[in-house]
Amino acid sequence: NIQTDPLAKDLVKRVNVFIQALIKSFGGENIQTVEDAATIVCDFLTELEESLLEHPLWRGTSNSEREFAMEGIERHITERLHDLMFCPSTADCARDMLLAKRMRGLSFITLEELDVPKPYRNEVSLA
């Protein structure tokens, strides 16, 4: 587990410090919009990915192993920043919840009932 591996301690700390700094800075002078924050997150992930090449834990690993690690780190950051990035206001969150409730209420309608041709049906996306 990366979060408990002693070799990863510095990377885990770096990621957590980044997350906390971004949360504190959001709405300030440098990070005024979700787009600003997204750019900063992308830049951070690019720098982190480059530093993995030199890190003892990932030195000598394959590209796919490093990609897998970066996907996990990106997922962790996204989960921690979800409300900040995807619900910038309580009105947006309330609207999202209302829309989700409405969509669940209409889940009994099938693609067949909507006359969607078979080649265009993807039942998995409706789950």
N, C-alpha and C positions, 0 to 999 in steps of 0.2 A: 504494500500500500504506500503510495507516494507521500501521503500526509504523515505517515509514521516513520518513514525511512530516514535515518539520521543524515544521509547524504543529500536528501532533498530539503532539509530544514531551511536552508537559505532561500531556496526557490519558493517554498510555501510562504515564508515570511514576506518575500518580495511581492507575491501575488496579493496577499492579505493587506499589506500596507497600501498597495495600489488601489485596491477596492475601497478601503476606508478613506483614502485621500480623494478619490473621485466622488464618493458620497458627500463628503464635507464640502467639496468645491462646486458641486452642481448648483447652478443658479447664480454663481458668482461671476466675477469679471471674465474669466477665461472659459468657463463652461456654462453657456447660457441656454443652449438648446440640446435636445436629444442627439441631433446630428453632430454637435461639438463633442459630446461624450462618446458617441460611436467612433468618431475619428481618433480620439485619444485611446480608446480601447484597442482599436485596430493597430495603431502605432505601437502600443505596449506589447501586444501579442507578437508583432513582427520582431521587436527587439528581444523578447523573451525566446522566441524560436531560434534566433541567431545565437543567443547565449547558451542554448541547450547543446549546441555542437561542441562547446568547450567544457561543459559541465561533466564532472567525473561520473555521475550516475548514468548519463546518456552517451558518454564517449564510447565510440565503437558500436553503437546500436545502428540498426537499419533505419532508412528513411521512414518506413511504415511504422516502426516502433515510436519514432519521434513524432510522427503525425498523430498517432493514437494518443500519445501523451499530451500534445497540444490541443487536440479535440477535447480531452478531459479537462484541461485547464480552462479552455474557452467556455465549456459547459458550466464549470464551477463559477466563473466570473459572471456569465449570463444569468445564472440562477440567483446569485447574490445581488445583481443589479436590476433584476427583472422589473420590480415596481418602479424604480427610478427611470428606467429606459422606456418601458412600455405603458406605464400609467402615470404620465407626468402630472395629471391633476385628478382630484377626486371625482370631478365630473366625467372625465374620460373613463375612469374605473367603473363608475356607476353605469355609464352607457354600455361599456363592454359586458358587464354582468347582465344587464337587461337584454342585450342582443343574444348572449349565450343562452339565457332562459327561454327566449322566444324560439331560438333554433332547436333547443331540446323539445319544446312544445310541438314543433312541426316535424319531429323525427319519424313520425309514423308514415309520412308521405314517401313513396318509393319513386325511383327513377322511371320505372315503367308507367306509373300514374302521370308523370310529367312528360311522357312521350319522348324521353331521351333515347335516341337510337342505340342499339346494343353496342356498336363499336366505341361509343363515347361514354359508356357506363363504367364507373370505377367505384364499386360498392365499398371498397376499403376506405376510400376518402370520406365516406359518409359515416363511418363508425365513430 
